[in-house]
């Protein structure tokens, strides 16, 4: 959850509240713009247990503002429907009883129009709260709104992930948007390596600006000398792994990964299709010929780890990745770039390219608490800490991440077999 303890504690000025209201309105509008190309039937599908219907996302992020801001701080606030507190609670056990995740696709009612009515009801009440907040709670309201906006930006990326998975199950290969920006026609350079000196490094958020609690506390960590590849692994390179029998060679795989690919019949990244000897990829712009120079995407941790072993390298630890990324400019292919698909690295480039944007980069690090980590008390403390088991860390953001949402210390996490997220890999090795 947001590192609320590090947010400003002084009473916010009117100008700050006005700016926050405008940010709130912009973020809320972006979520609705993401859903605008959908047909009404698309809003209600749950294509697998990990996917939530778009309608549910829109309602849940409104529930968050209602549950943690309007109910405790807006005098006289009346919920549009008291049943929504159960239907759209994701996993906050200390708040109320969450509706089972695997059954979200069964919620045919409220309908799409009702969900938008709920959003607009919450938006109006939030505007009233931010225009005239109770002064004794104003600083806490600012901190919680910031967390809520960051939370909604997470769901904007999840919306695009889930919409892509939903449409990919349709044999008609429907197009989400036919006006997406065309990827650049670039030729990838030969992979190069950058050296990094080992020693004691400070890892984690330094305390300026927003951070989720799992990015803290900042702490010291010893790192050996290492090398990091200057760009992400491309589709062309991953095809070489496939051609060399990568999915059929047990010596390349972790035991759990080998069992998983055999059980599920994996022989290529998610959304890849082969037709008459040519490879195609399902994208949010529909089915397209595979862009050989673009970063490979939609691979699991198991696949990323096997590829790295085949390439005579390994995945970087999250601390190594952070050391490399800390002084790099935060620019790349994000949601605002409007590709909604990874694209090839621009050439030439100095230093590591694509550290931010394009694809989340799998690391070799388990998602565990930093030394001294303490979640906040209460329901908001359930945001991150309760998931620190059985997950691997990814870094850097992707083509569906809002640009303002990412930073070098950001820790994303998924279970190792998951691959519907925009995830790829970068190689590392010892010096």
Residue pairs with C-beta under 8 A, 6 or more apart in sequence:
1 147
1 212
1 213
1 375
1 376
1 380
1 381
1 382
1 383
1 384
2 143
2 146
2 147
2 150
2 210
2 211
2 212
2 213
2 380
2 383
3 205
3 210
3 211
3 212
3 213
3 215
3 216
4 143
4 144
4 147
4 376
4 380
5 376
6 205
6 207
6 211
6 216
7 142
7 143
7 146
7 210
8 139
8 142
8 143
9 139
10 139
11 135
11 138
11 139
12 20
12 133
12 138
12 139
12 142
16 142
17 130
17 131
17 133
17 138
17 142
20 130
20 142
20 145
20 146
21 127
21 130
21 131
23 149
24 126
24 127
24 130
24 145
24 149
25 123
25 127
27 149
27 152
27 153
28 119
28 123
28 152
30 156
30 402
31 57
31 58
31 61
31 152
31 155
31 156
31 159
32 58
32 116
32 119
34 156
34 159
34 160
34 163
35 43
35 54
35 58
35 159
37 176
37 177
38 54
38 163
38 176
40 112
42 54
42 163
42 166
42 167
43 53
43 54
43 55
43 112
43 115
44 53
44 55
44 105
44 107
44 108
44 112
45 51
45 53
45 105
45 166
45 169
46 52
46 53
46 56
46 102
46 104
46 105
46 106
47 162
47 165
47 166
47 168
47 169
48 165
48 420
49 101
49 102
50 418
50 420
51 161
51 162
51 165
51 166
51 420
52 60
52 101
52 104
52 158
52 162
53 104
53 105
53 107
53 162
54 159
54 162
54 163
54 166
55 107
55 112
55 115
56 88
56 104
56 107
57 155
57 158
57 159
57 162
58 115
58 116
58 119
59 84
59 87
59 88
59 110
59 115
59 118
59 119
60 88
60 89
60 90
60 155
61 148
61 151
61 152
61 155
62 88
62 118
62 119
62 122
62 123
63 84
63 85
63 88
63 89
64 148
64 151
64 152
65 122
65 126
65 145
65 148
66 77
66 79
66 84
66 85
66 122
66 125
67 85
67 89
67 92
67 95
67 379
68 144
68 148
68 379
68 380
69 126
69 129
69 141
69 144
69 145
69 148
70 77
70 122
70 125
70 126
70 129
71 77
71 79
73 129
73 133
73 134
73 137
73 140
73 141
74 125
74 128
74 129
75 134
77 125
79 85
80 117
80 118
80 121
80 122
81 110
81 118
84 110
84 118
85 96
86 96
86 97
86 98
86 99
87 99
87 107
87 110
88 99
89 95
89 96
89 97
89 98
89 99
90 98
90 101
91 98
91 101
91 382
91 386
92 98
92 379
92 382
93 382
94 378
94 379
94 382
95 379
99 107
110 118
126 145
129 141
130 141
130 145
133 141
134 141
144 380
146 210
147 210
147 380
147 383
150 210
150 212
150 405
151 383
153 401
153 402
153 404
153 405
154 405
156 335
156 400
156 402
157 335
157 398
157 400
157 401
157 402
157 422
160 284
160 335
160 340
160 400
161 400
161 420
161 421
161 422
162 420
163 176
163 284
164 176
164 271
164 282
164 283
164 284
164 420
165 420
167 173
167 174
167 175
167 176
167 282
167 284
168 271
168 282
173 282
173 286
173 287
174 286
175 284
175 285
175 286
176 284
176 285
176 286
176 340
177 284
177 285
177 340
178 285
178 286
180 284
180 285
180 338
180 339
180 340
180 341
181 337
181 338
181 339
183 291
183 294
183 339
183 341
183 343
183 344
184 343
184 344
184 346
186 293
186 343
186 344
186 345
186 346
186 347
187 293
187 344
187 347
188 231
188 234
188 236
188 293
188 344
188 345
188 347
189 231
189 345
189 347
189 348
191 229
191 230
191 231
191 237
191 427
192 229
192 230
193 227
193 228
193 229
193 230
193 429
194 227
194 228
194 229
194 230
194 324
194 351
194 352
195 225
195 226
195 227
195 431
196 223
196 225
196 226
196 227
196 228
196 320
196 323
196 324
197 225
198 222
198 223
198 224
198 225
198 226
199 222
199 223
200 220
200 221
200 222
200 223
201 220
201 221
201 222
201 223
201 319
201 323
202 218
202 219
202 220
202 221
203 218
203 219
203 220
203 221
203 319
203 322
203 323
203 370
203 409
204 215
204 216
204 217
204 218
204 219
204 370
204 409
205 211
205 215
205 216
205 218
205 407
205 409
206 218
206 409
207 216
207 218
209 407
211 407
211 409
212 383
212 384
212 410
212 411
213 373
213 375
213 376
213 383
213 384
213 385
214 367
214 369
214 370
214 373
214 384
214 385
214 388
214 411
215 370
215 409
215 410
215 411
216 370
216 373
217 370
217 371
217 372
217 373
219 370
219 371
219 372
221 319
223 317
223 319
223 320
223 323
224 430
225 430
225 431
226 316
226 320
226 428
226 429
226 430
226 431
227 428
227 429
227 430
227 431
228 316
228 320
228 321
228 324
228 352
228 426
228 427
228 428
229 313
229 352
229 426
229 427
229 428
230 349
230 351
230 352
230 353
231 295
231 345
231 349
231 352
231 353
231 354
231 426
232 295
232 296
232 342
232 345
232 353
232 354
232 358
232 359
232 361
232 424
232 425
232 426
233 295
233 296
233 307
233 311
233 424
233 425
233 426
233 427
234 292
234 293
234 294
234 295
234 296
234 344
235 279
235 290
235 291
235 292
235 293
235 294
235 295
235 296
236 292
236 293
237 296
237 311
238 269
238 296
238 299
238 307
239 279
239 292
241 306
241 307
241 310
241 311
242 267
242 268
244 310
246 252
246 306
246 307
246 310
247 261
247 266
247 267
247 268
249 310
250 258
252 306
252 309
252 310
253 261
253 302
253 305
253 306
254 302
254 305
254 306
256 302
256 416
256 417
257 300
257 301
257 302
257 303
257 305
257 306
257 416
257 417
260 266
260 300
260 302
260 417
261 267
261 302
261 303
266 303
268 274
268 279
269 296
269 297
269 298
269 299
269 303
269 419
270 298
270 299
270 419
270 420
271 281
271 282
271 283
271 298
272 279
272 280
272 281
272 290
273 279
273 280
273 281
273 282
273 287
274 280
278 289
278 290
279 289
279 290
280 287
280 288
280 289
280 290
281 287
281 288
281 289
281 290
281 291
283 340
283 341
284 340
284 341
285 340
285 341
291 341
291 343
291 344
293 344
294 341
294 342
294 343
294 344
295 342
295 343
295 344
295 345
295 354
295 358
295 359
295 424
296 359
296 424
296 425
297 341
297 342
297 359
297 422
297 423
297 424
298 419
298 420
298 421
298 422
298 423
299 307
299 362
299 419
299 423
299 424
299 425
300 416
300 417
300 418
300 419
300 423
301 362
301 392
301 414
301 416
301 417
302 416
302 417
303 419
304 315
304 362
304 423
304 424
304 425
305 315
305 362
305 364
307 425
308 314
308 315
308 425
308 427
308 428
311 427
312 429
313 427
313 428
313 429
314 364
314 427
314 428
314 429
315 362
315 363
315 364
315 425
315 426
315 427
315 428
316 324
316 361
316 363
316 364
316 426
316 427
316 428
317 363
317 364
317 365
317 428
318 363
318 364
318 365
318 393
318 395
318 411
319 365
320 363
320 428
321 355
321 361
321 363
321 395
321 396
321 426
322 395
322 408
322 409
324 352
324 355
325 352
325 355
325 356
325 395
325 396
325 408
326 408
328 351
328 352
328 355
328 356
328 408
330 356
330 403
330 406
330 407
330 408
331 356
331 357
332 354
332 355
332 356
332 357
332 358
332 396
332 397
333 339
333 342
333 343
333 354
333 357
333 358
333 399
334 356
334 357
334 397
334 398
334 399
334 401
334 402
334 403
334 406
335 399
335 400
335 401
335 402
335 403
336 402
336 403
337 357
337 399
339 399
340 399
340 400
341 399
342 358
342 359
342 398
342 399
342 422
342 424
343 358
343 399
345 353
345 354
346 353
352 426
354 396
354 426
355 396
356 396
356 397
356 406
357 396
357 397
357 398
357 399
357 401
357 403
357 406
358 398
358 399
358 422
358 424
359 396
359 398
359 399
359 422
359 423
359 424
359 425
360 394
360 395
360 396
360 397
360 398
360 412
360 421
360 422
360 423
360 424
361 394
361 395
361 396
361 423
361 424
361 425
361 426
362 392
362 394
362 423
362 424
362 425
363 392
363 393
363 394
363 395
364 392
365 392
365 393
366 391
366 392
366 393
367 387
367 388
367 389
367 391
367 392
367 393
367 411
367 413
368 388
369 385
369 388
373 385
375 381
375 382
375 383
375 384
375 385
375 386
387 413
390 415
391 413
391 414
391 415
391 416
392 413
392 414
392 415
392 416
393 411
393 412
393 413
394 412
394 413
394 414
394 421
394 423
395 410
395 411
395 412
396 406
396 410
397 405
397 406
397 410
398 421
398 422
398 423
399 422
400 422
414 421
414 423
